[in-house]
Amino acid sequence: MEHANVSLTNLAVVLCVAAVTTVVFQHLRQPVVLGYLLAGLIVGPYVPVPLVADREMVRQLSELGVVLLLFSIGLEFTIGKLVRVGGTAGLVAVVQVSVMMVLGGLAGRVLGWTGREALYAGAIVAISSTTIIAKVFEENRILGRLRELVLSVLVVEDLVAILLLAGLTALSSGKMSAADLALTAGRLVLFLVAVVALGMLLVPRFVRSTLRLGRPETTVVVCVGICFAVALLAQHFGYSVALGAFLAGSLVAESGEGERVEHLLQPVRDLFAAIFFVSVGMLIDPALVAQNWVAVVVLTAVVIAGKFFGVTLPALLAGTGVRTAVQAGMSMAQIGEFSFIIAGLGIVLGATRDFLYPVAVAVSALTTLTTPWLIRWSGPAAAWVDAKLPRALQTFLALEGAWTEQLRAARPRTGRVRRLAGLLLLDTALLTAMVIAAARFFDRGVGLLLPHVGLRWAQVVAAAAGALAASPFVIGIVRLVGALGATLAAQALPQAGGGIDLAAAPRRAFVVSLQLAAAIGLGLPVVAVTQLFLPKYVAPLTFAAVLAALAVRLWKSAEQLQGHVRAGAQVLVEALANQARPDGTPPSAQPALSALFPGLGSPVPVVLAPGSPAIGKTLAGINLRGRTGATVLAIRRGEQGLLVPTGRELLQAGDVLALAGTHDSVDAARALLSDGSTEQPPPSLRTVQK
């Protein structure tokens, strides 16, 4: 009975303080997540306030919040949706984790930490917080494509974190083996396949039969039971309960009743999610933050800047558009649960000193504080970035989204693509192994050469021998990347039989962007691994040189594409008058316009009606591309033809605009031009309004 009273007292203290702080923050129009953190600081052991809760009990309750929140996220992602976004999410997650491993490691060395402490610092800042992002997204009603992309990336990151924990454990114990890491990855894949296969047979049918009973309380009990059962199963096999809860949510979503179940669970989920954020606030120790303030400030800056570029760049190359890419980069600029686990692992294994855990907690707390504001500012920031980009890059990025969409719709021949991708991964793995072997045997090679030549020449010869041994794999990677990019680009933008190849310039630009994406997606993980064995800046500087060369190629291709677009715009202007009517866009217009210049995607003519809010304003003034991601290729005005607009022309009633971009961005642009509304996600991506 005494234990029950203690638990009740702790729960009452936590919820009452959280209630007061969140009400105050709502009146101040500030994110309620910050109110939860403040409540945790008040009831925590580090602030002299006579309201103290049992941190261990609060932590245990907070785990329920994590499980239920991840289950709710899973309800939004059926297995089919995960497969559709898997390629983009995988590229972004791998690049982002690799960037943060490299930057975090370099920051640790600059701070004077040991090599292993620097490695753990990189791992700590690598994984974003699913719980924090999901809560802030819900609070700010972030829906549609941005939500889908970010949450998909977070799912892949959690899988990468599991492998990261296994690799750090092996390295810290001195038994790091590629075979052990491959075995860990194989077990993870086997677990995922088994759970999904068995769950698809049982869970959707069981949920549908339960819903037919028409009893909400029964539905809640059944779904929560499934959630905790799969979470417990994941924990039994050594994986996180969050992964199990997400899988359970995805399996329940296969019943087709995900939104209904989510609506029933929302109050319970929100209650325990609040306790989770209070538990994070209880970890903040102002004294330790002050003691290690330099490290905290440096790593916080690394997290915000590194994740912004580490997410935005691959998202751009994946064809998501400037707005979505920038917003995703700013949304993921924080760390959370896995950072605590990684920091604690380093201390338990004796790989790091005790100071690293409070530093991780402080960085997590600071980035949690900045996340709501970064997400709120991400829209204006994306518009500013788009406005500052050179015209050629603006056009390229807008059309790249359309090319990527065409590539997905083309259903590319997977046989050749898979073969090239498999060979590319093999050559990359062999190159990594060769670099590590050359680094490990470098000193021995120098020792063998010393009796014959001087020290400097011995080092030069040993380094040249290592480079020569790795060169076949480098050549193979370059050739395979070129072949893979050309294959995918040809399937997205095929050459019409006979005549002039009108898609040549767009195809070249698309090939370069695919090559750059492949170089970043494969090169950054190699840099993250090999920097442990090479001198400090060798791997990052080598990769930076390769990246700079590809960036120059991309810039030249974008300028050539701009010339192609100007030439195509002249033809589009002549066709627009006959392709559009004041009452809308005829269905026959899109294929006819796209046939003129296949590299311009599927231009859609839109007529500015007399009541359009865009009349009398410039394209730059309404920020069409920054707000929607669509670009205006040409404008037809009566007998006058405007080619590629500069953004300074005043729009007039009756203007016919040729819009290009993805289907989502074009739909958003049409809505903006017709009634001035901001873009809305397509129905397939909308979730229940919170």
ZIJO-V820216 format. One record per backbone hydrogen bond with DSSP energy under -1.0 kcal/mol. CO is the residue of the C=O (numbers start at 1). NH is the residue of the N-H. E is the energy in kcal/mol with one decimal. If there is no record, write none. Layout:
# ZIJO-V820216
co;nh;e
CO;NH;E
CO;NH;E
This chain:
# ZIJO-V820216
co;nh;e
1;5;-2.1
2;6;-2.1
3;7;-2.5
4;8;-2.5
5;9;-2.4
6;10;-2.5
7;11;-2.5
8;12;-2.4
9;13;-2.5
10;14;-2.5
11;15;-2.5
12;16;-2.5
13;17;-2.2
14;18;-2.3
15;19;-2.3
16;20;-2.0
17;21;-2.5
18;22;-2.4
19;23;-1.9
20;24;-2.2
21;25;-2.5
22;26;-2.3
23;27;-2.2
24;28;-1.7
25;30;-3.1
26;29;-1.2
32;36;-2.0
33;37;-2.1
34;38;-2.2
35;39;-2.2
36;40;-2.2
37;41;-2.1
38;42;-2.1
39;43;-2.3
43;53;-2.2
47;49;-2.8
49;51;-2.1
54;58;-2.3
55;59;-2.3
56;60;-2.1
57;61;-2.1
58;62;-2.3
59;63;-1.4
61;65;-1.1
62;66;-1.9
63;67;-2.3
64;68;-2.5
65;69;-2.4
66;70;-2.5
67;71;-2.0
68;72;-2.1
69;73;-2.0
70;74;-2.3
71;75;-1.4
73;76;-1.5
74;77;-1.4
78;82;-2.1
79;83;-2.0
80;84;-2.0
81;85;-2.0
85;89;-2.6
86;90;-2.7
87;91;-2.2
88;92;-2.5
89;93;-2.7
90;94;-2.5
91;95;-2.3
92;96;-2.7
93;97;-2.6
94;98;-2.2
95;99;-2.9
96;100;-2.3
97;101;-2.2
98;102;-2.3
99;103;-2.9
100;104;-2.8
101;105;-1.9
102;106;-2.4
103;107;-2.5
104;108;-2.2
105;109;-1.9
106;110;-2.3
107;111;-2.0
108;113;-2.5
109;112;-1.3
114;118;-2.4
115;119;-1.9
116;120;-2.5
117;121;-2.2
118;122;-2.1
119;123;-1.9
120;124;-2.6
121;125;-1.8
129;133;-2.0
130;134;-2.5
131;135;-1.9
132;136;-2.4
133;137;-2.9
134;138;-2.1
135;139;-2.3
136;140;-2.2
137;142;-2.7
144;148;-2.2
145;149;-2.6
146;150;-2.6
147;151;-2.4
148;152;-1.8
149;153;-2.4
150;154;-2.2
151;155;-1.7
152;156;-1.9
153;157;-2.6
154;158;-2.1
155;159;-1.5
156;160;-2.4
157;161;-2.6
158;162;-1.4
159;163;-1.5
160;164;-2.5
161;165;-2.5
162;166;-1.9
163;167;-2.5
164;168;-2.6
165;169;-2.2
166;170;-2.1
167;171;-2.5
168;172;-2.7
169;173;-1.5
170;175;-2.2
171;174;-1.1
177;181;-2.1
178;182;-2.6
179;183;-2.3
180;184;-2.3
181;185;-2.4
182;186;-2.6
183;187;-2.4
184;188;-2.1
185;189;-2.5
186;190;-2.5
187;191;-2.5
188;192;-2.5
189;193;-2.7
190;194;-2.5
191;195;-2.6
192;196;-2.5
193;197;-2.8
194;198;-2.5
195;199;-2.6
196;200;-2.6
198;202;-1.3
199;203;-2.1
202;206;-2.2
203;207;-2.7
204;208;-2.5
205;209;-2.3
206;210;-1.9
207;211;-2.6
208;212;-1.6
210;213;-1.4
211;214;-1.5
215;219;-2.0
216;220;-2.4
217;221;-2.2
218;222;-2.5
219;223;-2.7
220;224;-2.6
221;225;-2.1
222;226;-2.3
223;227;-2.5
224;228;-2.6
225;229;-2.0
226;230;-2.4
227;231;-2.1
228;232;-2.3
229;233;-2.0
230;234;-2.4
231;235;-2.2
232;236;-2.2
233;237;-1.4
234;239;-2.8
235;238;-1.5
240;244;-1.5
241;245;-2.5
242;246;-2.3
243;247;-2.3
244;248;-2.3
245;249;-2.3
246;250;-2.3
247;251;-2.2
248;252;-2.3
249;253;-2.3
252;255;-1.8
253;256;-2.1
257;261;-2.2
258;262;-2.6
259;263;-2.2
260;264;-1.6
261;265;-1.9
262;266;-1.2
265;269;-2.6
266;270;-2.7
267;271;-1.8
268;272;-1.9
269;273;-2.4
270;274;-1.9
271;275;-1.4
272;276;-1.7
273;277;-1.8
274;278;-2.0
275;279;-2.2
276;280;-1.7
277;281;-2.0
278;282;-1.7
280;283;-1.1
281;284;-1.1
285;289;-2.2
286;290;-2.3
287;291;-2.0
288;292;-2.0
292;296;-2.2
293;297;-2.7
294;298;-2.6
295;299;-2.6
296;300;-2.2
297;301;-2.3
298;302;-2.2
299;303;-2.5
300;304;-2.4
301;305;-2.5
302;306;-2.4
303;307;-2.0
304;308;-1.3
305;309;-2.1
306;310;-3.0
307;311;-1.7
308;312;-2.4
309;313;-1.9
311;315;-1.8
312;316;-2.4
313;317;-2.2
314;318;-1.5
315;320;-2.0
316;319;-1.7
321;325;-2.2
322;326;-2.7
323;327;-2.3
324;328;-2.4
325;329;-2.3
326;330;-2.2
327;331;-1.8
328;332;-1.5
332;334;-2.0
336;340;-1.2
337;341;-1.6
338;342;-2.7
339;343;-2.4
340;344;-2.6
341;345;-2.2
342;346;-2.0
343;347;-1.5
344;348;-2.4
345;349;-2.4
346;351;-2.0
346;352;-1.4
353;356;-1.4
355;359;-1.6
356;360;-2.3
357;361;-2.3
358;362;-2.4
359;363;-2.6
360;364;-2.4
361;365;-2.5
362;366;-2.6
363;367;-2.6
364;368;-2.0
365;369;-1.9
366;370;-1.8
367;371;-1.7
370;374;-2.6
371;375;-2.5
372;376;-1.9
373;377;-2.4
377;381;-2.4
378;382;-2.4
379;383;-2.1
380;384;-2.2
381;385;-2.6
382;386;-2.5
383;387;-2.1
384;388;-1.6
390;394;-2.2
391;395;-2.3
392;396;-2.4
393;397;-2.8
394;398;-1.9
395;399;-2.3
396;400;-2.5
397;401;-1.1
399;403;-2.4
400;404;-2.7
401;405;-2.1
402;406;-2.3
403;407;-2.4
404;408;-2.1
405;409;-2.1
406;410;-1.8
413;417;-1.3
414;418;-3.0
415;419;-2.0
416;420;-2.7
417;421;-2.6
418;422;-2.7
419;423;-2.4
420;424;-2.3
421;425;-2.4
422;426;-2.2
423;427;-2.7
424;428;-2.2
425;429;-2.4
426;430;-2.5
427;431;-2.5
428;432;-2.3
429;433;-2.3
430;434;-2.5
431;435;-2.6
432;436;-2.3
433;437;-2.5
434;438;-2.7
435;439;-2.3
436;440;-2.2
437;441;-2.1
441;445;-2.4
442;446;-2.5
443;447;-2.2
444;448;-1.8
445;449;-1.6
446;450;-1.6
449;452;-1.7
449;453;-2.1
454;458;-2.3
455;459;-2.3
456;460;-2.3
457;461;-2.7
458;462;-2.3
459;463;-2.4
460;464;-2.5
461;465;-2.4
462;466;-2.0
463;467;-2.4
464;468;-2.6
465;469;-2.2
466;470;-1.6
467;471;-1.3
470;474;-1.7
471;475;-2.8
472;476;-2.2
473;477;-2.4
474;478;-2.4
475;479;-2.4
476;480;-2.5
477;481;-2.7
478;482;-2.1
479;483;-2.4
480;484;-2.8
481;485;-2.5
482;486;-2.4
483;487;-2.2
484;488;-2.4
485;489;-2.5
486;490;-2.2
487;491;-1.4
488;492;-1.9
489;493;-2.9
500;502;-1.3
501;504;-1.3
503;507;-2.4
504;508;-2.4
505;509;-2.2
506;510;-2.5
507;511;-2.5
508;512;-2.2
509;513;-2.2
510;514;-2.4
511;515;-2.5
512;516;-2.6
513;517;-2.3
514;518;-2.5
515;519;-2.6
516;520;-2.4
517;521;-2.9
518;522;-2.3
519;523;-2.6
520;524;-1.8
522;526;-1.3
523;527;-2.4
524;528;-2.7
525;529;-1.9
526;530;-3.0
527;531;-2.0
529;532;-1.1
530;533;-1.8
530;534;-1.6
535;538;-1.3
537;541;-2.0
538;542;-2.3
539;543;-2.4
540;544;-2.3
541;545;-1.9
542;546;-1.8
543;547;-2.7
544;548;-2.3
545;549;-1.9
546;550;-2.1
547;551;-2.4
548;552;-2.1
549;553;-1.8
550;554;-2.4
551;555;-2.3
552;556;-2.3
553;557;-2.3
554;558;-2.5
555;559;-2.1
556;560;-2.1
557;561;-2.4
558;562;-2.0
559;563;-1.6
560;564;-2.0
561;565;-2.6
562;566;-2.1
563;567;-2.0
564;568;-2.5
565;569;-2.6
566;570;-1.2
568;572;-2.3
569;573;-2.6
570;574;-1.3
571;575;-1.4
572;576;-2.0
576;580;-1.4
581;584;-2.1
584;581;-1.7
586;589;-1.6
588;592;-1.3
589;593;-2.7
590;594;-2.6
591;595;-1.6
593;597;-1.1
597;600;-2.1
598;601;-1.2
604;659;-2.7
606;657;-3.0
608;654;-2.9
609;612;-2.1
612;615;-1.3
614;617;-1.9
617;651;-2.8
618;622;-2.1
619;624;-1.4
623;627;-2.2
624;628;-1.9
625;629;-2.1
631;660;-2.4
634;658;-2.6
635;642;-2.1
636;656;-2.6
637;640;-2.4
640;637;-2.2
642;635;-1.5
647;620;-2.1
651;616;-3.0
652;655;-1.9
655;608;-2.5
656;636;-2.8
657;606;-2.5
658;633;-2.9
659;604;-2.8
660;631;-2.5
662;666;-2.5
663;667;-2.4
664;668;-2.2
665;669;-2.2
666;670;-2.4
667;671;-2.0
668;672;-2.2
669;673;-2.4
670;674;-1.7
671;675;-2.5
672;676;-1.1
682;685;-2.0
